Amino acid sequence: MNLKVILEPSDENGYTAYVPSLPGCISEGDTKEEVLANIREAIELYLEPVEDDLTASANAEQLELAI
């Protein structure tokens, strides 16, 4: 999976990184290498399934939508 990551210089030195397609997925680091490692971890955690997401009620219906 490829995701666009935006790196911006931080006001307090270092960098901020965020992923436009994953709202709220943001991280910081002192160097580009550090911020990239941190945003990679943030992406993995963001995409990690949560147990509540895996269980549906007995009368739930699953659909797929094309957008």
Secondary structure by P-SEA (a helix, b strand, c coil): cbbbbbbbbcccccbbbbbccccccccccccaaaaaaaaaaaaaaaaccccccccccccbbbbbbcc
